[in-house]
């Protein structure tokens, strides 16, 4: 179980750093050109640019991942619940992203899988208590 938690924390930190970087890029350049995409991706979404998605990506997905890792690494008793919650948020973010963009990118599968992994690790630990 310890190995699963270590892997989860590494995934959380990598996800957090990635989401903060991408979110920051969207906030500072809402056209998406800094990440090599255009607002054409948003033709099915309720947004005209990437500012709002960037803010959510930066705060909820990015900072949320790092906060969840912090809770786990500092030994807080409620870390499994944080894993469950954040895993659901990350997986949900990807599902909503897919629905709004109506396009698939392999990174969506990667981050959806990370969300599921975190949810499973949290649930396994809760079940052991």
BASE-907031 format. One record per residue: x negated, y, z negated of N, C-alpha, C in turn; residue number from 1. Coordinates in pm, 1 decimal, always signed. Layout:
! residues N
X/Y/Z/X/Y/Z/X/Y/Z/NUM
...
! end
This chain:
! residues 129
-82.1/-119.2/+0.0/+0.0/+0.0/+0.0/-86.8/+126.1/+0.0/1
-203.2/+117.8/-65.1/-291.2/+234.0/-71.4/-339.5/+273.5/+68.1/2
-371.6/+174.9/+151.1/-417.9/+202.2/+287.1/-309.7/+271.4/+369.0/3
-185.3/+227.9/+353.8/-74.1/+291.6/+425.0/-61.5/+438.3/+387.2/4
-80.0/+466.9/+259.4/-70.6/+605.2/+211.1/-187.1/+689.0/+263.7/5
-306.1/+632.3/+267.9/-422.9/+705.1/+320.3/-400.7/+739.8/+467.5/6
-356.0/+641.2/+544.6/-328.1/+665.5/+686.8/-220.3/+773.4/+701.3/7
-116.9/+766.2/+618.3/-8.7/+865.1/+623.5/-60.9/+1005.2/+595.9/8
-148.4/+1018.4/+497.2/-203.2/+1150.4/+466.9/-289.7/+1204.3/+580.7/9
-365.8/+1117.9/+643.7/-445.9/+1161.2/+759.5/-353.0/+1207.9/+871.5/10
-247.8/+1132.2/+896.9/-151.2/+1170.8/+1000.2/-81.7/+1302.2/+966.3/11
-49.4/+1321.5/+839.1/+12.8/+1446.9/+796.3/-79.5/+1566.2/+820.9/12
-204.6/+1550.8/+784.8/-299.7/+1662.0/+801.6/-320.5/+1692.2/+949.9/13
-337.1/+1589.6/+1031.2/-354.5/+1611.5/+1175.0/-229.6/+1672.4/+1238.7/14
-112.8/+1624.1/+1198.3/+13.1/+1679.6/+1248.7/+27.8/+1825.0/+1206.9/15
-3.8/+1853.2/+1081.0/+7.4/+1989.9/+1031.4/-83.0/+2086.2/+1105.3/16
-206.9/+2047.9/+1124.3/-302.0/+2134.2/+1195.4/-255.4/+2156.9/+1339.3/17
-213.3/+2050.3/+1405.0/-165.5/+2059.5/+1542.8/-42.4/+2150.5/+1552.1/18
+53.0/+2132.2/+1463.4/+176.7/+2211.2/+1467.2/+150.3/+2357.9/+1434.0/19
+61.5/+2383.6/+1340.9/+28.3/+2522.6/+1307.9/-39.4/+2589.9/+1427.1/20
-131.4/+2520.7/+1491.2/-200.0/+2577.8/+1607.7/-102.0/+2604.6/+1722.0/21
-18.1/+2506.5/+1754.0/+78.7/+2524.6/+1862.8/+182.4/+2630.7/+1826.5/22
+231.2/+2626.5/+1703.0/+328.8/+2726.4/+1658.7/+272.0/+2866.7/+1664.3/23
+148.4/+2882.2/+1619.3/+82.6/+3012.3/+1623.0/+69.6/+3061.4/+1767.6/24
+33.9/+2971.0/+1856.7/+22.9/+3006.9/+1997.8/+157.4/+3054.7/+2052.4/25
+265.4/+2985.3/+2018.7/+398.8/+3026.6/+2064.1/+442.0/+3159.8/+2002.9/26
+405.2/+3182.3/+1878.7/+442.0/+3307.7/+1812.4/+367.9/+3425.1/+1875.7/27
+240.1/+3407.2/+1900.5/+159.9/+3517.3/+1955.0/+179.5/+3534.6/+2105.1/28
+222.5/+3429.6/+2174.6/+251.1/+3437.6/+2318.1/+375.4/+3353.6/+2346.7/29
+494.7/+3411.8/+2326.0/+618.8/+3335.6/+2341.6/+646.6/+3284.7/+2482.8/30
+563.9/+3321.7/+2580.1/+583.3/+3269.6/+2716.2/+536.3/+3125.7/+2727.2/31
+451.4/+3080.9/+2633.7/+398.6/+2945.5/+2636.0/+275.3/+2929.0/+2722.4/32
+234.2/+3035.5/+2790.2/+119.8/+3023.7/+2882.1/-9.2/+2987.2/+2809.4/33
-20.1/+3022.8/+2682.4/-139.1/+2987.4/+2604.9/-156.3/+2837.1/+2589.7/34
-46.2/+2764.1/+2600.7/-51.2/+2617.8/+2592.0/-28.3/+2553.2/+2728.4/35
-30.1/+2635.8/+2831.9/-17.9/+2582.4/+2966.8/+122.5/+2542.4/+3008.1/36
+223.6/+2597.9/+2943.1/+361.1/+2569.1/+2983.2/+433.3/+2700.5/+3012.1/37
+550.5/+2691.0/+3068.3/+627.9/+2811.1/+3100.4/+764.5/+2803.4/+3033.4/38
+833.1/+2916.4/+3032.5/+967.5/+2919.9/+2973.6/+1067.6/+2839.3/+3056.6/39
+1026.5/+2792.8/+3173.7/+1113.2/+2705.7/+3253.8/+1151.2/+2579.1/+3177.4/40
+1065.7/+2537.3/+3085.0/+1096.8/+2421.4/+3000.9/+1221.6/+2444.3/+2916.5/41
+1254.9/+2568.9/+2893.4/+1366.7/+2604.0/+2805.5/+1498.8/+2623.8/+2879.6/42
+1506.0/+2586.7/+3006.8/+1626.9/+2614.1/+3085.2/+1751.8/+2547.6/+3027.5/43
+1738.5/+2439.9/+2952.8/+1853.4/+2372.4/+2890.9/+1865.9/+2405.2/+2741.6/44
+1775.1/+2485.7/+2691.0/+1772.7/+2519.3/+2547.7/+1838.2/+2656.2/+2525.4/45
+1878.5/+2683.1/+2402.4/+1940.6/+2812.5/+2372.6/+1839.2/+2925.3/+2348.6/46
+1717.6/+2908.8/+2394.0/+1613.0/+3008.7/+2373.0/+1562.0/+3059.1/+2507.1/47
+1527.5/+3186.4/+2512.0/+1472.5/+3243.0/+2635.4/+1320.6/+3241.0/+2635.5/48
+1261.9/+3218.9/+2517.0/+1116.3/+3206.1/+2506.4/+1085.3/+3115.7/+2387.1/49
+956.2/+3100.3/+2357.3/+914.3/+3005.1/+2254.6/+894.6/+3066.7/+2115.8/50
+940.8/+3188.9/+2093.3/+918.0/+3253.2/+1963.8/+985.4/+3176.4/+1849.4/51
+1115.1/+3155.1/+1857.4/+1186.9/+3084.8/+1749.1/+1136.6/+2941.2/+1734.2/52
+1124.4/+2863.9/+1843.8/+1066.1/+2730.0/+1826.9/+925.3/+2735.7/+1767.6/53
+847.8/+2837.4/+1802.5/+712.4/+2851.7/+1748.8/+713.3/+2876.8/+1599.0/54
+806.4/+2959.6/+1554.0/+817.5/+2987.9/+1410.1/+854.8/+2860.4/+1334.5/55
+951.0/+2785.6/+1388.3/+992.2/+2660.0/+1324.0/+877.1/+2559.1/+1326.3/56
+809.9/+2549.3/+1439.8/+696.8/+2456.9/+1451.8/+587.2/+2491.7/+1351.2/57
+555.0/+2618.0/+1339.5/+450.4/+2663.5/+1247.8/+489.0/+2636.4/+1102.8/58
+609.9/+2680.1/+1064.1/+648.3/+2673.7/+922.6/+698.4/+2535.2/+880.8/59
+805.0/+2489.0/+944.3/+868.6/+2365.3/+900.0/+781.7/+2243.4/+931.6/60
+736.9/+2234.8/+1056.3/+660.7/+2116.6/+1096.5/+515.6/+2125.3/+1047.8/61
+449.3/+2238.9/+1072.3/+308.2/+2252.8/+1035.5/+283.6/+2265.6/+886.6/62
+338.8/+2370.9/+827.5/+319.1/+2390.8/+683.6/+385.9/+2279.4/+603.8/63
+499.8/+2229.3/+655.4/+567.9/+2118.1/+588.2/+480.4/+1994.1/+579.2/64
+408.0/+1965.2/+686.6/+317.8/+1849.4/+686.6/+205.0/+1867.8/+585.9/65
+145.1/+1986.5/+586.6/+33.7/+2010.9/+493.9/+80.9/+2011.6/+348.8/66
+200.5/+2065.7/+323.8/+254.5/+2064.7/+187.8/+283.1/+1921.5/+142.6/67
+336.7/+1840.8/+232.8/+364.4/+1700.4/+199.9/+235.3/+1626.1/+168.7/68
+130.9/+1650.9/+247.9/+0.7/+1588.9/+220.0/-53.2/+1636.4/+85.1/69
-37.8/+1764.6/+56.1/-83.9/+1819.5/-72.5/-13.4/+1750.2/-188.9/70
+117.8/+1735.6/-177.6/+196.0/+1668.6/-283.3/+144.5/+1526.5/-304.2/71
+118.9/+1457.4/-195.3/+70.5/+1319.4/-204.8/-70.7/+1312.5/-261.9/72
-158.7/+1395.4/-209.8/-299.4/+1390.0/-250.6/-323.7/+1438.0/-393.1/73
-232.8/+1518.1/-445.6/-247.0/+1564.8/-584.0/-173.2/+1473.8/-682.0/74
-118.9/+1362.2/-631.5/-61.1/+1261.4/-719.3/+74.3/+1294.9/-778.3/75
+146.4/+1384.0/-715.4/+281.7/+1415.1/-764.9/+368.9/+1290.4/-752.8/76
+453.3/+1270.4/-852.4/+535.8/+1149.3/-856.8/+637.7/+1143.6/-742.8/77
+675.9/+1256.7/-688.5/+780.3/+1258.9/-586.8/+727.0/+1251.6/-443.2/78
+599.5/+1213.6/-427.2/+542.7/+1206.0/-291.5/+620.3/+1112.2/-199.2/79
+672.9/+997.7/-247.8/+746.5/+912.2/-153.3/+870.7/+981.9/-95.6/80
+936.2/+1060.0/-177.4/+1053.8/+1133.8/-130.5/+1011.8/+1238.7/-27.9/81
+898.0/+1300.6/-50.5/+845.2/+1397.5/+46.2/+812.1/+1327.5/+177.9/82
+754.0/+1209.2/+172.6/+724.9/+1133.6/+295.1/+855.3/+1102.8/+369.3/83
+955.6/+1056.2/+294.8/+1085.8/+1026.9/+355.7/+1143.8/+1150.8/+422.8/84
+1146.3/+1260.3/+348.9/+1205.3/+1383.6/+400.3/+1129.2/+1440.1/+518.6/85
+997.3/+1447.8/+506.1/+919.6/+1504.5/+614.9/+923.3/+1413.0/+737.9/86
+918.8/+1283.3/+716.8/+928.8/+1190.4/+829.3/+1058.9/+1209.9/+905.5/87
+1168.3/+1229.0/+831.9/+1298.1/+1254.4/+896.2/+1296.9/+1387.7/+970.4/88
+1235.9/+1489.2/+910.3/+1227.1/+1620.5/+975.2/+1146.0/+1610.4/+1104.3/89
+1030.7/+1546.0/+1099.0/+945.7/+1535.1/+1217.6/+1014.9/+1455.8/+1327.8/90
+1074.1/+1343.7/+1293.9/+1145.5/+1263.7/+1394.1/+1264.2/+1341.6/+1449.7/91
+1335.4/+1410.6/+1362.9/+1448.4/+1492.9/+1405.9/+1405.2/+1605.7/+1497.0/92
+1291.9/+1669.2/+1464.5/+1237.6/+1776.2/+1549.2/+1213.3/+1724.0/+1691.2/93
+1158.1/+1604.8/+1701.6/+1127.9/+1547.3/+1833.0/+1256.6/+1513.4/+1907.7/94
+1354.9/+1458.1/+1839.2/+1482.5/+1425.6/+1904.4/+1548.6/+1553.4/+1956.1/95
+1553.5/+1656.8/+1873.2/+1613.1/+1783.9/+1915.0/+1534.1/+1844.6/+2031.0/96
+1402.8/+1837.0/+2022.5/+1316.9/+1887.7/+2130.4/+1349.0/+1815.8/+2261.8/97
+1359.2/+1685.2/+2255.6/+1389.1/+1607.5/+2375.4/+1525.5/+1645.6/+2433.8/98
+1623.9/+1659.1/+2346.8/+1758.6/+1695.6/+2392.2/+1758.1/+1834.3/+2456.5/99
+1692.8/+1929.9/+2392.1/+1692.6/+2066.6/+2444.1/+1609.7/+2081.9/+2571.2/100
+1496.6/+2015.3/+2577.8/+1409.4/+2030.7/+2694.6/+1451.0/+1938.8/+2809.5/101
+1517.1/+1829.5/+2776.0/+1555.2/+1728.2/+2873.5/+1434.3/+1685.8/+2956.5/102
+1324.1/+1671.2/+2885.5/+1199.0/+1627.7/+2948.1/+1122.3/+1545.6/+2845.4/103
+1045.1/+1450.7/+2895.6/+967.7/+1364.9/+2806.2/+819.1/+1390.0/+2826.5/104
+747.9/+1394.5/+2715.2/+602.1/+1402.7/+2716.1/+551.6/+1294.8/+2620.7/105
+442.5/+1226.5/+2653.6/+391.9/+1119.4/+2565.8/+366.9/+1163.5/+2421.4/106
+332.3/+1290.3/+2400.0/+312.3/+1336.5/+2261.7/+439.9/+1330.6/+2179.7/107
+554.9/+1340.5/+2247.0/+680.9/+1326.7/+2174.1/+691.3/+1187.2/+2112.8/108
+651.7/+1087.7/+2187.6/+655.4/+950.3/+2135.3/+557.3/+934.8/+2019.9/109
+440.8/+997.1/+2032.1/+340.2/+989.4/+1926.1/+395.1/+1050.3/+1797.5/110
+447.5/+1172.6/+1805.8/+494.1/+1239.5/+1684.0/+622.8/+1179.3/+1629.9/111
+708.3/+1127.4/+1716.3/+826.2/+1055.9/+1668.6/+782.9/+932.5/+1590.1/112
+683.1/+861.7/+1641.9/+630.8/+742.6/+1572.6/+567.5/+778.4/+1438.9/113
+497.6/+890.2/+1434.0/+440.0/+935.8/+1306.5/+551.0/+962.7/+1206.6/114
+657.5/+1028.3/+1252.1/+771.3/+1053.5/+1163.6/+831.8/+925.3/+1110.2/115
+848.5/+828.7/+1196.9/+901.7/+699.1/+1152.0/+806.7/+631.0/+1054.8/116
+677.9/+635.9/+1082.9/+578.3/+574.7/+994.4/+586.0/+636.5/+854.5/117
+592.0/+769.6/+848.3/+599.6/+836.4/+718.3/+726.7/+797.7/+643.0/118
+835.4/+787.6/+716.5/+961.7/+747.7/+655.0/+952.0/+606.7/+597.9/119
+893.3/+516.3/+673.2/+878.9/+377.3/+628.3/+786.3/+369.0/+506.6/120
+673.0/+438.9/+509.3/+580.8/+435.7/+395.0/+650.0/+490.2/+270.0/121
+721.1/+600.3/+283.8/+794.5/+655.3/+169.8/+899.1/+558.2/+118.4/122
+971.7/+495.9/+210.3/+1077.2/+403.0/+171.3/+1019.6/+277.4/+105.9/123
+908.8/+228.2/+157.2/+846.6/+110.5/+96.7/+804.4/+138.1/-47.4/124
+751.8/+257.1/-70.4/+708.0/+290.1/-205.6/+827.7/+307.7/-300.0/125
+933.4/+370.5/-250.1/+1054.3/+389.0/-332.5/+1111.4/+251.4/-366.6/126
+1110.1/+159.4/-271.5/+1166.0/+25.4/-292.8/+1087.5/-53.2/-397.0/127
+958.6/-23.0/-412.9/+875.6/-95.3/-509.8/+903.7/-53.4/-653.1/128
+966.3/+59.2/-671.5/+990.1/+108.0/-807.8/+1116.3/+52.6/-865.5/129
! end
